[in-house]
Amino acid sequence: GGRAIRRGRCRILRLRSVPFCACASRRTLCLLVCFTTIDVTGFDVRPAAGGYSKQLLGQKDFLKLTVFGGDPAQAARPSTAPPGYGAMESNGKSSDGWSPASSPYNSKSQIVSVEPSKSHPKGSRTFVYFLAVFAVIGGLLFGYDTGIVSGSMLLLQPHFELNTIWQESIVSATIAAAALFALIAGVTCDAIGRKKTIMIASFVFAVGAVVMGVAPDKEVLLVGRIVVGIGIGFASMTVPVYVAESAPADIRGKLVTLNQLFITIGILVSSVVAGAFSEMKETGWRYMLGLAGVPGAIQFIGFLFLPESPRWLVSKGRDDEAREVLRKIRGHDDVEEELKEVQEAEAKKQTGFVFMQIMKTPHVRKALFCGCGLHYYSATILKMSGFPPSLAIWLVCVPFTVNFLATFIGVFLVERLGRKLLTCISFVGCIIALGVLAIGFQLSATHSPPVNRNMTIFMPNMTEVTDKCTTSYSICEDCILNTDCGYCFDEDVSGYGTCLLAKDGDKEVYSTYGRCGENTTFINTTFGHTWAYGYCPTDYTWMAVLGLALFVLSFAPGLGPMPWTINSEIYPMWARGTGNAIATFFNWAFNLLVSYTFLTLTETITKYGTFWLFAGICVLGLTFTIIFVPETRNKSLEEVEELFMTKEKREQHRREREKQEEITVEYKPEKGDDTRL
């Protein structure tokens, strides 16, 4: 007789008079001489038919260990285990030559049979991959909307005669709605389930896309953007939680990272769609915005046939349904141990207002701080690195393609390097990239072309111009920092540049007068006059291109997907919905903040100063990650909770789990049977 207790990820079976131990691995089972312990990694104890035999079924290492006793006929049963598993044969010798009889501690050891377990058939994860792909269509919707708004705006602006305020409102309305409804999603996904919340998100997104596509005026278009933001808010918060709660621990990070991959796919698809319809000046934007409803409809239909999160089902007392869902998505019937862990976590569920319970629970509060911090740095860096709106629609496909391909690196490495290391490497790459960008802009500013203030500028009526632009600045960099001014220069003649007052034209900003005016015959003709609004001609453009490419390569595998992956793992089940909702709100809130402050920063502290500022934020983010973010790779969602506890609390929590999981193993030899294990 004895007990099996769980220590960490192992089950240790203790028997009173056993002179050897069995050490399991994925490919071999070694029987080693020792005193009183059989150590079977990741095994459970199950009753077997006939005699007094007990089965130990491998939960992790796919082995089956049978200890026979009582009936001599059963004890003499030969093992069917293949060579290499170290199985004991019926003559008392192991398949690799070792015999328990040779042990000085036991000359009458009985037979131990080891067989490969059939509990975990290979190829059983097809359904969970299918489930994850349908779930992360929500990421594709998010990415498509993010990318399509810039392409469609080039057609929307002249069609509806949108001024700057309306353009900013149409873009920002979606972000603001997403931030608000990400918080609301924390309540709905706990109340009605993850599945139904995602279905609501896809339905709302599809409706919003239709509203935008048929919008007769800018007011209806704005309403459509808000509706789409509601769908994005629901999906961005719920999809990572649903995937994390459904996926096995060893591939959970990879599957959650698929969400970021689909975001980049959505961005890439949006750039292609925008290019395809860019020549349809009057109706192209309707197709761009309306087509977003197609993936939303596909996701809604697909989720009619997908199961609810098993952990949410347990939280609602629907254990039988949770068991069936686990069997379906794991591909085998041996799910009792996992279900038991979920039930134990649910038994510790806090009561009352969840947010207040999060604030009162130290280790969960720490997890929330970690999650919100990751999303702050992620959102800040992503928005700051935005692509210039002056790029041609098709040219945007290039960085979007790099972003898409680089995300595969994250999917490949997330379970190999771990979340924390991948995030730190990503931060380092972004710091270097931002440094390159800052130096490039600083060199451009230092070597900025001069403004020729000796040139006399005349209005069409031959009146001399003496406004603030023509008289106040001596170099191009100072000129363009004033949004009322632009730089007009001759590409072939140095020292011929002038700072002129800008005005809004039919399609872009022009000079109010002179050779770079909207109706002049000189601009961009054989005379070589070029109007630069918001930038200066420079020989250091390549540094900006290099820095941007390096930034995308660094951001996409780490800072892009890892905050979403880690946030879906670090909260206990009772706080997962609310915790993710708050962290997602932080993501959208800082998206909105940076959108409204970036141009102001570039005007106040210069462009290179802004990039140095964000490089400094990256350094803070790297420090934050090293100090506060734990590694969650290969840990169950229930085990991750312990990572944020104090050492004393962690030990207490583990003792409670070990006490709950104690198992008694009995061996009852028949009268006259002197066989010993």
C-alpha positions as CSV (number, residue, x, y, z in Angstrom):
1,G,0.0,0.0,0.0
2,G,1.1,3.6,-0.5
3,R,0.1,7.0,-2.0
4,A,0.7,8.9,-5.2
5,I,1.1,12.6,-4.8
6,R,1.6,15.2,-7.4
7,R,4.7,17.4,-7.3
8,G,4.8,20.0,-10.0
9,R,4.0,18.2,-13.2
10,C,4.9,14.7,-12.0
11,R,3.1,12.0,-10.1
12,I,5.3,10.1,-7.6
13,L,4.0,6.7,-6.6
14,R,5.3,5.6,-3.2
15,L,5.2,2.0,-2.1
16,R,6.5,0.7,1.2
17,S,8.8,-2.1,0.0
18,V,9.6,-1.4,-3.6
19,P,13.4,-1.7,-4.4
20,F,13.4,0.1,-7.7
21,C,11.8,3.0,-9.5
22,A,10.5,3.5,-13.0
23,C,11.5,6.7,-14.8
24,A,9.3,7.5,-17.9
25,S,10.2,9.5,-20.9
26,R,8.6,9.9,-24.3
27,R,10.6,7.1,-25.9
28,T,11.9,4.9,-23.1
29,L,11.0,3.6,-19.7
30,C,14.1,2.9,-17.6
31,L,14.0,0.7,-14.4
32,L,16.6,2.0,-12.1
33,V,17.9,0.6,-8.8
34,C,16.7,2.7,-5.8
35,F,15.1,2.2,-2.4
36,T,11.5,3.0,-2.0
37,T,10.1,4.9,-4.9
38,I,8.4,4.3,-8.3
39,D,8.5,7.7,-10.1
40,V,6.1,7.7,-13.0
41,T,6.0,11.1,-14.7
42,G,2.6,12.4,-15.6
43,F,0.7,9.1,-14.7
44,D,-2.7,8.5,-13.2
45,V,-4.0,5.4,-11.4
46,R,-6.9,3.4,-12.9
47,P,-8.5,0.1,-11.9
48,A,-8.0,-2.8,-14.3
49,A,-10.1,-5.9,-14.8
50,G,-9.1,-9.2,-13.2
51,G,-7.1,-10.0,-10.1
52,Y,-5.6,-7.1,-8.1
53,S,-3.9,-5.4,-11.0
54,K,-3.6,-1.6,-11.3
55,Q,-3.0,0.4,-14.4
56,L,-1.1,3.6,-14.6
57,L,-2.1,5.5,-17.7
58,G,0.3,8.0,-19.2
59,Q,-1.2,11.5,-19.3
60,K,1.9,13.1,-20.9
61,D,4.3,10.5,-22.1
62,F,1.9,8.1,-23.8
63,L,2.9,4.9,-21.8
64,K,0.9,2.3,-19.9
65,L,2.4,0.7,-16.8
66,T,0.6,-2.4,-15.4
67,V,1.6,-3.8,-12.0
68,F,0.3,-7.3,-11.6
69,G,-0.4,-9.1,-8.4
70,G,-2.7,-11.8,-6.9
71,D,-3.4,-14.2,-9.7
72,P,-0.2,-16.0,-10.8
73,A,-1.7,-16.5,-14.2
74,Q,-1.9,-12.8,-14.7
75,A,1.5,-12.3,-13.2
76,A,2.9,-14.6,-15.8
77,R,1.4,-12.7,-18.7
78,P,4.2,-11.6,-21.1
79,S,4.6,-8.0,-22.0
80,T,3.7,-6.9,-25.5
81,A,5.9,-3.8,-25.2
82,P,8.4,-3.3,-28.0
83,P,12.1,-3.3,-27.3
84,G,13.3,0.1,-26.1
85,Y,10.5,0.6,-23.6
86,G,12.4,-1.4,-20.9
87,A,9.5,-3.7,-20.4
88,M,9.7,-6.6,-17.9
89,E,9.3,-10.0,-19.6
90,S,7.5,-13.0,-18.1
91,N,10.8,-14.6,-17.1
92,G,11.6,-11.6,-14.9
93,K,14.0,-10.0,-17.2
94,S,13.6,-6.7,-19.0
95,S,13.8,-6.3,-22.7
96,D,17.1,-4.5,-22.3
97,G,18.6,-7.2,-20.1
98,W,17.9,-5.8,-16.6
99,S,16.3,-8.2,-14.0
100,P,14.7,-7.2,-10.7
101,A,16.1,-10.4,-9.3
102,S,19.6,-9.0,-9.7
103,S,18.8,-6.2,-7.3
104,P,20.4,-6.7,-3.9
105,Y,17.2,-5.2,-2.3
106,N,14.7,-7.6,-3.8
107,S,15.3,-11.1,-5.1
108,K,11.6,-11.9,-5.7
109,S,10.4,-9.0,-7.6
110,Q,7.2,-9.5,-9.6
111,I,6.5,-8.7,-13.2
112,V,6.1,-5.1,-14.4
113,S,4.6,-4.8,-17.9
114,V,5.0,-1.6,-19.9
115,E,3.1,-0.9,-23.1
116,P,2.6,2.1,-25.3
117,S,-0.6,3.8,-24.4
118,K,-3.3,4.2,-27.0
119,S,-5.0,7.0,-25.1
120,H,-3.5,9.8,-27.3
121,P,-3.8,8.9,-31.0
122,K,-1.6,11.0,-33.3
123,G,-3.4,13.4,-35.6
124,S,-6.1,14.0,-33.0
125,R,-5.6,17.8,-33.1
126,T,-7.2,18.4,-36.4
127,F,-10.4,19.7,-34.9
128,V,-8.7,22.1,-32.5
129,Y,-6.8,23.6,-35.4
130,F,-10.0,23.9,-37.3
131,L,-11.6,25.6,-34.3
132,A,-8.7,28.1,-33.9
133,V,-8.8,29.1,-37.6
134,F,-12.5,29.9,-37.6
135,A,-12.0,31.8,-34.3
136,V,-9.2,34.0,-35.6
137,I,-11.2,35.1,-38.6
138,G,-12.0,37.8,-36.0
139,G,-8.4,38.9,-36.3
140,L,-8.7,39.0,-40.1
141,L,-11.7,41.4,-39.7
142,F,-9.7,43.6,-37.4
143,G,-6.7,43.7,-39.8
144,Y,-8.9,44.3,-42.9
145,D,-10.6,47.3,-41.3
146,T,-7.2,48.7,-40.2
147,G,-5.8,48.5,-43.7
148,I,-8.8,49.4,-45.8
149,V,-9.6,52.7,-44.1
150,S,-6.4,54.3,-45.4
151,G,-6.9,53.1,-49.0
152,S,-10.6,54.0,-49.1
153,M,-10.0,57.5,-47.5
154,L,-8.3,58.6,-50.7
155,L,-11.6,58.1,-52.5
156,L,-13.9,59.1,-49.6
157,Q,-12.3,62.5,-49.1
158,P,-13.1,64.0,-52.5
159,H,-16.5,62.1,-52.8
160,F,-17.9,63.5,-49.5
161,E,-15.6,66.6,-49.4
162,L,-14.3,65.5,-46.0
163,N,-12.3,68.1,-44.1
164,T,-9.6,67.1,-41.6
165,I,-11.9,66.8,-38.7
166,W,-14.2,64.5,-40.5
167,Q,-11.4,62.3,-41.8
168,E,-10.0,61.9,-38.2
169,S,-13.5,61.2,-36.9
170,I,-14.2,58.5,-39.5
171,V,-10.9,56.8,-38.6
172,S,-11.1,57.3,-34.8
173,A,-14.7,56.4,-34.4
174,T,-13.9,52.7,-34.9
175,I,-11.1,52.8,-32.4
176,A,-13.2,54.6,-29.8
177,A,-16.1,52.1,-30.2
178,A,-13.7,49.1,-30.1
179,A,-12.2,50.4,-26.8
180,L,-15.6,50.8,-25.1
181,F,-17.1,47.5,-26.3
182,A,-13.9,45.6,-25.5
183,L,-14.8,46.4,-21.9
184,I,-18.5,45.4,-22.4
185,A,-17.3,42.1,-24.0
186,G,-15.7,41.1,-20.7
187,V,-19.2,41.0,-19.2
188,T,-20.9,39.4,-22.1
189,C,-18.4,36.6,-22.6
190,D,-18.7,35.6,-19.0
191,A,-22.5,35.9,-19.0
192,I,-23.5,34.3,-22.3
193,G,-20.3,32.5,-23.3
194,R,-17.3,33.0,-25.5
195,K,-18.9,31.4,-28.5
196,K,-22.0,33.6,-28.6
197,T,-20.0,36.7,-28.0
198,I,-17.8,35.9,-31.1
199,M,-21.0,35.2,-33.1
200,I,-22.4,38.6,-32.0
201,A,-19.1,40.2,-33.1
202,S,-19.1,38.7,-36.5
203,F,-22.8,39.5,-37.1
204,V,-22.3,43.1,-36.0
205,F,-19.2,43.5,-38.1
206,A,-21.0,42.2,-41.2
207,V,-23.9,44.6,-40.6
208,G,-21.5,47.5,-40.2
209,A,-19.7,46.7,-43.4
210,V,-23.1,46.7,-45.3
211,V,-24.0,50.1,-43.8
212,M,-20.6,51.6,-44.9
213,G,-20.9,50.1,-48.4
214,V,-24.4,51.6,-49.0
215,A,-23.8,54.9,-47.1
216,P,-25.5,57.8,-48.9
217,D,-23.7,60.5,-46.9
218,K,-20.8,61.0,-44.5
219,E,-23.1,60.8,-41.4
220,V,-24.3,57.2,-42.3
221,L,-20.7,56.3,-43.1
222,L,-19.7,57.4,-39.6
223,V,-22.5,55.3,-38.1
224,G,-21.2,52.3,-40.1
225,R,-17.7,52.9,-38.7
226,I,-19.0,52.9,-35.2
227,V,-20.9,49.6,-35.7
228,V,-17.8,48.0,-37.2
229,G,-15.8,49.2,-34.1
230,I,-18.4,47.5,-31.8
231,G,-17.7,44.2,-33.7
232,I,-13.9,44.6,-33.5
233,G,-14.1,45.4,-29.8
234,F,-16.0,42.2,-29.0
235,A,-13.8,40.1,-31.2
236,S,-10.4,41.5,-30.2
237,M,-11.1,40.7,-26.5
238,T,-12.9,37.4,-26.9
239,V,-11.1,35.5,-29.6
240,P,-7.7,35.1,-27.8
241,V,-9.6,33.9,-24.7
242,Y,-11.7,31.4,-26.6
243,V,-8.6,29.9,-28.4
244,A,-6.5,29.8,-25.2
245,E,-9.2,28.0,-23.2
246,S,-9.7,25.4,-25.9
247,A,-6.1,24.7,-26.9
248,P,-3.8,22.1,-25.3
249,A,-1.0,23.7,-23.3
250,D,1.9,22.7,-25.6
251,I,0.4,24.4,-28.7
252,R,-1.7,27.1,-27.0
253,G,0.8,29.9,-27.8
254,K,1.0,28.9,-31.4
255,L,-2.8,28.9,-31.8
256,V,-3.3,32.2,-30.1
257,T,-0.5,33.7,-32.2
258,L,-2.6,32.7,-35.3
259,N,-4.8,35.7,-34.3
260,Q,-2.0,38.1,-35.1
261,L,-1.2,36.2,-38.2
262,F,-4.7,36.6,-39.5
263,I,-4.6,40.3,-38.6
264,T,-1.6,40.7,-40.9
265,I,-3.5,38.6,-43.6
266,G,-6.4,41.0,-43.2
267,I,-4.1,44.1,-43.7
268,L,-2.5,42.5,-46.7
269,V,-5.8,41.6,-48.3
270,S,-7.1,45.1,-47.7
271,S,-4.1,46.6,-49.6
272,V,-4.8,44.3,-52.5
273,V,-8.5,45.1,-52.5
274,A,-7.8,48.8,-52.2
275,G,-5.5,48.6,-55.2
276,A,-8.0,46.6,-57.3
277,F,-10.8,49.2,-56.8
278,S,-8.7,52.3,-56.7
279,E,-9.5,53.3,-60.3
280,M,-13.2,53.3,-59.6
281,K,-13.3,56.8,-58.3
282,E,-17.0,57.0,-57.5
283,T,-17.9,53.5,-56.3
284,G,-14.6,51.9,-55.5
285,W,-14.8,52.8,-51.8
286,R,-18.2,51.1,-51.5
287,Y,-16.7,47.7,-52.6
288,M,-13.6,48.2,-50.4
289,L,-15.7,48.8,-47.2
290,G,-18.6,46.4,-48.1
291,L,-16.5,43.4,-48.8
292,A,-15.6,43.3,-45.1
293,G,-18.9,41.7,-44.5
294,V,-17.9,38.5,-46.3
295,P,-15.5,37.0,-43.7
296,G,-17.8,38.2,-40.9
297,A,-20.7,36.1,-42.4
298,I,-18.3,33.1,-42.9
299,Q,-17.3,33.2,-39.2
300,F,-20.9,33.5,-38.0
301,I,-21.9,30.4,-40.0
302,G,-18.8,28.4,-39.0
303,F,-19.5,29.1,-35.3
304,L,-22.9,27.6,-35.5
305,F,-21.1,24.2,-35.7
306,L,-18.3,24.9,-33.1
307,P,-18.4,24.1,-29.4
308,E,-18.4,26.5,-26.4
309,S,-15.2,26.9,-24.4
310,P,-15.0,23.9,-22.0
311,R,-13.7,26.2,-19.2
312,W,-16.7,28.5,-19.5
313,L,-19.0,25.4,-19.4
314,V,-17.4,24.3,-16.1
315,S,-17.9,27.8,-14.7
316,K,-21.6,27.4,-15.4
317,G,-21.8,23.9,-13.8
318,R,-22.2,22.1,-17.1
319,D,-19.5,19.6,-16.4
320,D,-20.9,16.8,-18.7
321,E,-20.9,19.2,-21.7
322,A,-17.4,20.3,-20.8
323,R,-16.2,16.7,-20.8
324,E,-17.7,16.0,-24.2
325,V,-16.2,19.2,-25.6
326,L,-12.7,18.3,-24.2
327,R,-13.0,14.8,-25.7
328,K,-13.9,16.3,-29.1
329,I,-11.1,19.0,-29.3
330,R,-8.5,16.7,-27.7
331,G,-9.3,13.8,-30.0
332,H,-9.3,11.1,-27.1
333,D,-11.4,10.2,-24.1
334,D,-8.8,10.5,-21.4
335,V,-9.7,14.1,-20.2
336,E,-10.6,13.5,-16.6
337,E,-7.4,15.0,-15.1
338,E,-7.7,18.1,-17.2
339,L,-11.3,18.4,-16.3
340,K,-10.5,18.0,-12.7
341,E,-8.0,20.9,-12.8
342,V,-10.6,23.1,-14.3
343,Q,-13.1,22.1,-11.7
344,E,-10.7,22.8,-8.9
345,A,-10.0,26.3,-10.4
346,E,-13.7,26.9,-10.6
347,A,-14.2,25.8,-7.0
348,K,-11.9,28.7,-5.9
349,K,-13.9,31.2,-7.9
350,Q,-14.3,34.6,-6.3
351,T,-17.7,36.0,-5.7
352,G,-19.0,39.6,-6.0
353,F,-18.0,42.3,-8.5
354,V,-15.2,40.8,-10.5
355,F,-13.1,44.0,-11.0
356,M,-13.1,44.7,-7.2
357,Q,-12.1,41.1,-6.6
358,I,-9.2,41.5,-9.1
359,M,-8.0,44.6,-7.3
360,K,-8.2,42.8,-3.9
361,T,-6.3,39.6,-5.1
362,P,-2.6,40.5,-5.2
363,H,-1.4,37.9,-7.8
364,V,-4.4,38.7,-10.2
365,R,-3.8,42.4,-9.8
366,K,-0.2,41.8,-10.7
367,A,-1.3,39.8,-13.8
368,L,-3.6,42.7,-14.9
369,F,-0.8,45.2,-14.5
370,C,1.4,43.0,-16.6
371,G,-1.3,42.6,-19.3
372,C,-2.2,46.3,-19.5
373,G,1.5,47.2,-19.6
374,L,2.2,44.9,-22.5
375,H,-0.7,46.3,-24.5
376,Y,0.3,49.9,-23.8
377,Y,3.8,49.4,-25.3
378,S,2.4,47.3,-28.2
379,A,-0.3,49.8,-29.2
380,T,2.1,52.8,-28.8
381,I,4.8,51.3,-31.1
382,L,2.4,50.0,-33.7
383,K,0.6,53.3,-34.2
384,M,3.8,55.2,-34.1
385,S,5.3,53.1,-36.9
386,G,2.3,53.8,-39.2
387,F,2.9,54.0,-42.9
388,P,2.9,57.5,-44.5
389,P,-0.5,58.3,-46.2
390,S,1.3,59.7,-49.2
391,L,2.4,56.3,-50.3
392,A,0.7,54.9,-53.4
393,I,-2.0,52.3,-52.6
394,W,-0.1,49.5,-54.3
395,L,3.2,50.5,-52.6
396,V,1.7,49.8,-49.2
397,C,1.5,46.1,-50.1
398,V,5.3,45.9,-49.7
399,P,5.5,46.6,-45.9
400,F,2.2,44.8,-45.4
401,T,3.7,41.7,-47.0
402,V,6.8,41.9,-44.9
403,N,4.5,42.2,-41.8
404,F,2.6,39.1,-42.9
405,L,5.6,37.0,-43.6
406,A,7.4,38.0,-40.4
407,T,4.4,37.0,-38.3
408,F,5.1,33.4,-39.3
409,I,8.4,33.7,-37.4
410,G,6.4,34.3,-34.2
411,V,4.1,31.3,-34.9
412,F,7.1,29.1,-35.4
413,L,9.1,30.3,-32.4
414,V,6.5,30.9,-29.8
415,E,6.6,27.3,-28.4
416,R,10.3,27.0,-28.9
417,L,11.7,30.2,-27.4
418,G,8.7,31.0,-25.2
419,R,6.6,34.2,-24.9
420,K,8.9,36.2,-22.8
421,L,12.2,35.7,-24.7
422,L,10.4,36.3,-28.0
423,T,9.0,39.6,-26.7
424,C,12.4,40.7,-25.3
425,I,14.1,40.0,-28.7
426,S,11.3,41.9,-30.4
427,F,11.8,44.9,-28.1
428,V,15.6,44.9,-28.8
429,G,14.9,44.9,-32.6
430,C,12.4,47.7,-32.3
431,I,14.8,49.8,-30.3
432,I,17.5,49.4,-33.0
433,A,14.9,50.2,-35.7
434,L,13.6,53.3,-34.0
435,G,17.2,54.4,-33.4
436,V,17.9,54.1,-37.2
437,L,14.7,56.1,-37.9
438,A,15.6,58.8,-35.4
439,I,19.1,59.1,-36.8
440,G,17.8,59.2,-40.3
441,F,15.4,62.0,-39.5
442,Q,18.0,63.9,-37.5
443,L,20.5,63.8,-40.3
444,S,17.8,64.9,-42.7
445,A,17.0,67.9,-40.4
446,T,20.7,68.7,-39.9
447,H,21.3,68.7,-43.7
448,S,18.0,70.3,-44.5
449,P,18.0,72.4,-47.8
450,P,17.9,76.2,-47.4
451,V,15.0,78.5,-48.0
452,N,15.9,81.2,-50.5
453,R,14.5,84.3,-48.9
454,N,16.0,86.6,-51.5
455,M,13.5,85.5,-54.1
456,T,10.5,87.8,-54.6
457,I,7.2,86.0,-54.7
458,F,4.3,87.7,-56.5
459,M,0.5,87.1,-56.5
460,P,-1.3,86.8,-59.8
461,N,-2.0,90.5,-59.6
462,M,1.7,91.1,-59.3
463,T,1.4,92.1,-55.6
464,E,4.5,91.0,-53.6
465,V,3.9,88.3,-51.1
466,T,5.2,88.9,-47.5
467,D,3.3,86.3,-45.4
468,K,4.7,84.3,-42.4
469,C,5.8,81.4,-44.6
470,T,7.9,83.4,-47.0
471,T,9.6,85.6,-44.4
472,S,10.0,83.5,-41.2
473,Y,12.1,80.4,-42.1
474,S,15.6,79.8,-43.4
475,I,15.6,76.0,-43.8
476,C,13.1,73.5,-45.1
477,E,12.8,71.6,-41.8
478,D,11.6,74.7,-40.0
479,C,9.2,75.5,-42.9
480,I,7.4,72.2,-42.9
481,L,7.0,72.1,-39.2
482,N,4.4,74.8,-39.7
483,T,1.4,72.9,-41.1
484,D,0.3,76.2,-42.9
485,C,3.4,76.1,-45.0
486,G,5.1,73.9,-47.6
487,Y,8.4,73.8,-49.5
488,C,8.6,74.4,-53.2
489,F,11.9,73.5,-54.9
490,D,13.6,72.8,-58.1
491,E,15.1,69.3,-58.3
492,D,17.8,70.3,-60.7
493,V,18.8,73.6,-59.1
494,S,20.1,73.9,-55.6
495,G,19.3,76.9,-53.5
496,Y,16.1,77.6,-55.4
497,G,13.7,76.4,-52.7
498,T,11.0,78.7,-51.2
499,C,8.6,78.4,-48.3
500,L,5.1,79.1,-49.4
501,L,1.6,79.3,-47.8
502,A,-0.3,76.1,-48.3
503,K,-4.0,75.5,-49.1
504,D,-6.3,72.5,-49.6
505,G,-6.9,71.6,-53.3
506,D,-9.4,69.2,-54.8
507,K,-7.2,66.2,-54.2
508,E,-4.2,67.3,-52.1
509,V,-2.5,70.4,-50.5
510,Y,-1.0,72.9,-52.9
511,S,0.8,76.2,-52.6
512,T,-1.6,79.2,-52.4
513,Y,0.3,81.0,-55.1
514,G,3.5,80.8,-57.3
515,R,5.1,78.1,-59.3
516,C,3.8,75.2,-57.0
517,G,0.2,76.4,-57.0
518,E,-2.7,74.0,-57.9
519,N,-3.4,75.5,-61.4
520,T,0.1,76.4,-62.4
521,T,1.6,74.8,-65.5
522,F,5.0,74.7,-63.9
523,I,4.5,72.2,-61.0
524,N,5.9,68.7,-61.7
525,T,6.5,69.5,-65.3
526,T,9.6,69.8,-67.4
527,F,10.6,72.8,-65.2
528,G,11.2,70.3,-62.4
529,H,9.3,72.2,-59.7
530,T,8.2,70.0,-56.8
531,W,5.8,70.8,-54.0
532,A,6.8,69.1,-50.7
533,Y,4.2,69.3,-48.0
534,G,5.1,67.7,-44.7
535,Y,8.6,66.5,-45.8
536,C,11.9,67.8,-47.1
537,P,14.0,66.5,-50.0
538,T,16.9,64.5,-48.4
539,D,19.7,62.1,-49.3
540,Y,18.9,60.0,-46.2
541,T,15.6,58.5,-47.3
542,W,17.2,55.1,-47.3
543,M,17.6,55.2,-43.6
544,A,13.9,55.7,-43.1
545,V,13.2,52.7,-45.4
546,L,15.7,50.6,-43.6
547,G,14.4,51.5,-40.2
548,L,10.8,50.9,-41.1
549,A,11.7,47.5,-42.6
550,L,13.6,46.5,-39.6
551,F,10.8,47.7,-37.3
552,V,8.2,45.6,-39.1
553,L,10.5,42.5,-39.0
554,S,11.0,43.0,-35.3
555,F,7.5,43.9,-34.3
556,A,5.5,41.3,-36.2
557,P,6.9,38.1,-34.5
558,G,6.9,39.5,-31.0
559,L,5.3,42.7,-29.9
560,G,2.4,42.1,-32.4
561,P,1.1,38.8,-31.2
562,M,2.7,38.2,-27.7
563,P,0.6,40.7,-25.7
564,W,-2.6,39.0,-26.9
565,T,-1.1,35.5,-26.3
566,I,0.1,36.3,-22.8
567,N,-3.1,38.1,-21.8
568,S,-5.2,35.1,-22.8
569,E,-3.2,32.9,-20.4
570,I,-2.3,34.9,-17.2
571,Y,-5.7,35.3,-15.5
572,P,-7.5,32.7,-13.4
573,M,-10.7,31.5,-14.9
574,W,-13.0,33.7,-12.7
575,A,-11.1,36.9,-13.8
576,R,-10.2,35.9,-17.4
577,G,-13.1,37.7,-19.1
578,T,-12.8,40.9,-17.1
579,G,-9.0,41.0,-17.1
580,N,-8.8,40.6,-20.9
581,A,-11.5,43.2,-21.3
582,I,-9.5,45.8,-19.3
583,A,-6.2,45.0,-21.0
584,T,-7.9,45.1,-24.5
585,F,-9.4,48.5,-23.5
586,F,-5.9,49.7,-22.7
587,N,-4.8,48.6,-26.2
588,W,-7.5,50.5,-28.0
589,A,-7.4,53.5,-25.6
590,F,-3.7,54.1,-26.3
591,N,-4.2,53.5,-30.0
592,L,-6.6,56.4,-29.8
593,L,-4.3,58.5,-27.7
594,V,-1.3,58.1,-30.0
595,S,-3.4,58.7,-33.1
596,Y,-4.3,62.2,-31.7
597,T,-0.9,63.1,-30.3
598,F,1.6,61.8,-32.9
599,L,1.5,64.8,-35.2
600,T,1.5,67.2,-32.3
601,L,4.6,65.4,-31.0
602,T,6.4,65.7,-34.3
603,E,5.6,69.4,-34.4
604,T,6.6,70.0,-30.8
605,I,9.7,67.9,-30.3
606,T,10.5,67.3,-34.0
607,K,10.2,64.0,-35.9
608,Y,13.6,62.6,-34.8
609,G,12.8,63.6,-31.2
610,T,9.5,61.7,-31.4
611,F,11.3,58.5,-32.6
612,W,13.9,58.9,-29.8
613,L,11.0,59.2,-27.4
614,F,9.4,56.0,-28.6
615,A,12.8,54.2,-28.6
616,G,12.9,55.2,-24.9
617,I,9.4,53.8,-24.4
618,C,10.7,50.6,-25.9
619,V,13.6,50.5,-23.4
620,L,11.0,50.9,-20.6
621,G,8.9,48.1,-22.2
622,L,11.9,45.8,-22.3
623,T,12.7,46.5,-18.7
624,F,9.0,46.0,-17.8
625,T,8.9,42.6,-19.6
626,I,12.1,41.3,-17.9
627,I,10.9,42.3,-14.4
628,F,7.2,41.6,-14.5
629,V,6.3,39.2,-17.3
630,P,6.6,35.5,-16.5
631,E,7.1,32.6,-19.0
632,T,3.9,30.7,-19.6
633,R,5.1,28.2,-22.2
634,N,3.9,24.6,-21.7
635,K,1.9,25.4,-18.5
636,S,-1.8,24.7,-18.1
637,L,-4.0,27.8,-17.6
638,E,-4.5,26.7,-14.0
639,E,-0.7,26.4,-13.4
640,V,-0.1,29.9,-14.9
641,E,-2.0,31.5,-12.0
642,E,0.8,30.4,-9.6
643,L,3.4,32.4,-11.5
644,F,2.1,35.7,-10.1
645,M,1.8,34.5,-6.5
646,T,4.3,35.2,-3.7
647,K,6.6,32.3,-2.8
648,E,4.7,31.6,0.4
649,K,1.3,31.7,-1.4
650,R,2.6,29.5,-4.2
651,E,3.8,26.8,-1.8
652,Q,0.5,26.9,0.0
653,H,-1.4,26.7,-3.3
654,R,0.7,23.7,-4.4
655,R,0.2,21.9,-1.0
656,E,-3.5,22.3,-1.4
657,R,-3.4,20.8,-4.9
658,E,-1.2,17.9,-3.8
659,K,-3.6,17.2,-0.9
660,Q,-6.6,17.1,-3.2
661,E,-4.8,14.8,-5.6
662,E,-3.6,12.1,-3.2
663,I,-4.3,8.6,-4.4
664,T,-4.1,5.3,-2.5
665,V,-2.7,2.2,-4.2
666,E,-3.2,-1.2,-2.6
667,Y,-1.6,-4.5,-3.2
668,K,-3.3,-7.6,-1.7
669,P,-1.4,-10.9,-2.3
670,E,-3.3,-14.1,-1.9
671,K,-2.6,-16.5,0.9
672,G,0.6,-18.4,0.3
673,D,1.8,-16.0,-2.3
674,D,5.2,-14.6,-1.2
675,T,5.6,-12.5,-4.3
676,R,6.7,-8.9,-3.7
677,L,6.6,-5.9,-5.9
